[in-house]
C-alpha cells in the first residue's frame, strides 16, 4: 500500500525540506494551492487534492478538502476490518501523515482590517482535517508546528512514530482550540455581545517558560493573549537574567500604576504593592522621591517609569546602596542602557525591560481559583464627580494631592490606605483585615511628613476611628468612596476635627 502524506500550510517555514524528507521515505505527496506550487518548484512530484477527489476547488477556495475521499482517508481506522472494507469499496486510500497549519486569522485581526477580511481568514477545511487526523491518531501522524518537522521525520525513519502520535494529536487539538478561541472572541466582540457569555473561550500562547512559579516547587509560564490589551506580558527583556513569576507579577503592578500617572512619574513595587510613587520634573528626581518614601522596601524592588529612561535617571538608580530587581521603561537612551550594563556589582541581576504602556480601555482579567475562574472587567475609574462633604473646602493643592493618591490606591491590596502629597507617596497601609490598622501603618511609614498631607482609602470608613487616627497624625484632607451606614458620623467627625473630606462614589478593592 502506498504511503500518502497530505500537506497544506499557510506558514511554509521548512515545509519544502519536510516534504523532501517524506518523499525520500517513500511517501506520495498530496497538496493544495500555494503549497503544491512551492513543492513543485522545489522539484517534488505532487498530486493536487482535486485530482484525488475528482472535484475541483470552488467557492474561492472555501471548498477543496471537504470531501469523503480526504476525510475518509484521515478517519479510517485501519485496525478495524469493517473500516478497511468500507474504504476499499468506496475507493478511499488512507492518509498516514497530515501536515496542516491554518489561515493567519491572528495576523489578520491584530492589524488594520475589515470584518470581511477577518471572515475570509477563518479556516474551515484545515481545522476539519486536523481534528479528523487527531481523532484517528492510532493511524495518522498529524503535524501542525514546523518545529516538529525534523523530529517527525526522524521518528518515521527509525520506526518510533507510533509512540509519538498521541502527543502530536494532543498538540493539534490545542492548536485548533486556540484558533477557535480567537475566532469566537473576535466575533463575539464584533457582534456587540457581552464578553460574559455562557462559555468562556480564552486562548493564550506561551511567551516564555518560567523557572518556577511563586515558589520553587511550583511550575509556571508566561502566556500572551493576542487579542488582549498590551502590557507587561509584551515586554522585551533587553538585559539581565530570565524573569520569574514574582518579577513579572510585581512588574505588572508597577507598570499598571505608572501608566495611570502623568509623566515624568516613577513607581516602585515590592511583593505586589507600591512602596514608592512620585511625579517630578525629571525621571531621576521622580525615582529619588519614590525611593525615599520607603528605602528599605525599595531595596530589591521593581522600578517603572512611564517614558524613556535617560542618563540622569540611570545615575540615580545605580547609586551606591540601591539594589533593583527589574527596571521597566518605554525605552532607554544608549547612555542609560550602558550605565546599567556596566554598573559594578550588579552583573545581570537587574533585568532591563522595555514595554508598551497599557491603555485605559476596559478589558477582562481572569483569576483562577480551584475548580474554576473568576472573570471581571479591569478596574478603570469611571470618573464620577466627587463630592466635598465637609464644611471646610479643599485648597487647590489639597485637591491635587487627593487626585494623585486616588490614582495610586487602586493598585494597593485591600484594605488599602495611602498617604501623600500632590507629587509623592509617603506611606502605605496594605492588605490588613481592618481599615484602621491600615491607617496606622500608612501613618507610621509617613512619620512627621504626614502633617498637612492627604490620605486616600480604597473603600468607605465604617466608623469615625480612622478619621480620628488620621487627624491625630496631622492629616489635613481625606478622600474615600463613601457608602457606609456611618457616613454621617464619619463626616461629622471630620468637621469636628477641622478636616477636608471628599467622596468619590467609586470603590477600588484589590484582593
C-alpha positions, 0 to 999 in steps of 0.5 A: 500500500502506498504511503500518502502524506497530505500537506497544506500550510499557510506558514511554509517555514521548512515545509519544502525540506519536510516534504523532501524528507517524506518523499525520500521515505517513500511517501506520495505527496498530496497538496493544495494551492500555494503549497503544491506550487512551492513543492513543485518548484522545489522539484517534488512530484505532487498530486493536487487534492482535486485530482484525488477527489475528482472535484475541483476547488470552488467557492474561492477556495472555501471548498477543496478538502471537504470531501469523503475521499480526504476525510475518509482517508484521515478517519479510517481506522485501519485496525478495524476490518469493517473500516478497511472494507468500507474504504476499499469499496468506496475507493478511499486510500488512507492518509498516514501523515497530515501536515496542516497549519491554518489561515493567519486569522491572528495576523489578520485581526491584530492589524488594520482590517475589515470584518470581511477580511477577518471572515475570509481568514477563518479556516474551515477545511484545515481545522476539519482535517486536523481534528479528523487526523487527531481523532484517528491518531492510532493511524495518522501522524498529524503535524501542525508546528514546523518545529516538529518537522525534523523530529517527525521525520526522524521518528518515521525513519527509525520506526518510533512514530507510533509512540509519538502520535498521541502527543502530536494529536494532543498538540493539534487539538490545542492548536485548533482550540486556540484558533477557535478561541480567537475566532469566537472572541473576535466575533463575539466582540464584533457582534456587540455581545457581552464578553460574559457569555455562557462559555468562556473561550480564552486562548493564550500562547506561551511567551516564555517558560518560567523557572518556577512559579511563586515558589520553587516547587511550583511550575509556571509560564508566561502566556500572551493573549493576542487579542488582549490589551498590551502590557507587561506580558509584551515586554522585551527583556533587553538585559539581565537574567530570565524573569520569574513569576514574582518579577513579572507579577510585581512588574505588572503592578508597577507598570499598571500604576505608572501608566495611570500617572502623568509623566515624568512619574516613577513607581516602585513595587515590592511583593505586589504593592507600591512602596514608592510613587512620585511625579517630578520634573525629571525621571531621576528626581521622580525615582529619588522621591519614590525611593525615599518614601520607603528605602528599605522596601525599595531595596530589591524592588521593581522600578517603572517609569512611564517614558524613556529612561535617560542618563540622569535617571540611570545615575540615580538608580545605580547609586551606591546602596540601591539594589533593583530587581527589574527596571521597566521603561518605554525605552532607554537612551544608549547612555542609560542602557550602558550605565546599567550594563556596566554598573559594578556589582550588579552583573545581570541581576537587574533585568532591563525591560522595555514595554508598551504602556497599557491603555485605559480601555476596559478589558477582562482579567481572569483569576483562577481559583480551584475548580474554576475562574473568576472573570471581571472587567479591569478596574478603570475609574469611571470618573464620577464627580466627587463630592466635598462633604465637609464644611471646610473646602479643599485648597487647590493643592489639597485637591491635587494631592487627593487626585494623585493618591486616588490614582495610586490606591487602586493598585494597593491590596485591600484594605488599602490606605495611602498617604501623600502629597500632590507629587509623592507617596509617603506611606502605605497601609496594605492588605490588613483585615481592618481599615484602621490598622491600615491607617496606622501603618500608612501613618507610621511609614509617613512619620512627621511628613504626614502633617498637612498631607492627604490620605486616600482609602480604597473603600468607605470608613465604617466608623469615625476611628480612622478619621480620628487616627488620621487627624491625630497624625496631622492629616489635613484632607481625606478622600474615600468612596463613601457608602457606609451606614456611618457616613454621617458620623464619619463626616461629622467627625471630620468637621469636628476635627477641622478636616477636608473630606471628599467622596468619590462614589467609586470603590477600588478593592484589590484582593 
